[in-house]
Amino acid sequence: MPKQVKNAKSAKVDSRVRRAEQGKLIYKIDCGIPCSDELINDDTMNNFATYLTENLKIQGKTGQLGDKVKVSQEDNKIVVTKFKVLFAKRYLKFLTRKFLKKEKLRDYVRPVATSKHDYQLRYYNIHLDDEEEA
């Protein structure tokens, strides 16, 4: 008979899972710069909040957020509050890029992480050198 070896290692819990179980976490997407230039207006902001609500996938189900995730709009910011659920901040960046592509704004604006829980929409830095053109 083969020996049965018991696994002495306990199952490690990922730190993201532990943080998600602790409570709520707030992510913000600041659209202030394009809004001040009127590249993004109020209708686009409302569409963005609706897009996030409909396309966030939680536990394998798209658009069924329930009480676990709240998406709201404050002035020129989109605020995503999650309660005891696991999804990455990078997933919000992915959905933001997807929305910008849909609205044909992806060529002008990009999401940039400004802090641990914040993204900001900024313009691409394009430097034209006069020396190369002449």
N, C-alpha and C positions, 0 to 999 in steps of 0.2 A: 504494500500500500504506500502511495506517495505521502510525503509529509505535508501537513497543512501548516503553512507559515502565516501567522497572524501579522497583519500590517500594523506595526507599532505607531506609525505616523498618524496623527489625527488630520482630518481634512482641514486644509488651510482655507480661511475665508478671505476673499479679496478685499482690499481696503475700500474699494469703491462700493462694494456691497454693504460693508459695515457703515460707511457714511450715508448711504441711501436709506438704511434702516433707522438711522438716528433721528431723522426728521426732515424738515423742508429745506430746499435749496433754491435760490433765486438766480436765474440767468437773465441778463439784460442785453438787448441789441439796440445800440444807439444809432439812430438814423438822422441825427441833427445836422451834419454837414450837407448831405444832399437835400434835406428838407429846407435848409436856409437858402439854397440856390434854386429851390422849386423844381428840382429834378424829380423828387418824390413828393407827391401831394397827399392830402388826407385820404382820398380814395385809395391810393396805392398802399398807404399804411393800413387801412382797414382790410384791404385784400391780403396783405402780408399776414396780419393776425389770423384771418380766416384760413389762409393757406397753411399756416403752422398748425392750427387746430385740426384741420382735415387730414394733414399728411404726417403728423407725428405718430410713430409706431411704438406702442407700449405693449410689451409682453406678446409680440407677434400680431397685434391687431391694430390696423391703421384707423385713425380717426375716432377711436373709442377711448377718450381720455378719462371720462368719469370725474371723480373727485381727486384723482391722483395728480393731474396736471392742469394748471390754469394758465391761459394765455390772455394777457390784457395789454392795453395800449395806454401809455401815459405820455402825453405831449408828443415828443418825437422819439419815444422809446417803446420797444416791444418788451414786455416783461413775461418771462416764463417761470412759473413757480411750480416745483414738483414736490410731492409729498410721498416719501417712502417708496420711491420707484427708481429704477436704475436706467439711465441713458446718459450718454456722454455729451459733454459740451460741444465736442467736435461734430456731433450729429446735427446740432443747431446750425453750425457753420455750413454743413452740407446742404441742409434745407434752405438756408439763406441764399447760397449760391444758385441753387436750383430755381428759387423764386426770381432772383435777379435775371437769370437766363430767360425765364418765361416772359418777364416784363421787358426784355431787351435792354437791360441796364448793366449787364455783366461786363460789357466792354469798357465801362466808365467807372464802376464802383466795385470795391472788394471789401469783404469783412476782415477786420484785423482785431486780434485779441489785445485789449488794453489792460486788463487785469485778470485775476483768476476766474472771475465769473461774468466778465463783460466782453462784448464785441462792439466794435464801432465800424460803421460803413465809411470808408475813405475812398478818395479818388486815387487812381493810379498816378504815380510820379513819372511824368514824361519830360525828359530833358532833351531839347533839341539843340544841337551844337551848330552854331553858324559856321564854324571852321570846316566841318565835314561837308556842308552843303556847297560852300564856295569853291 
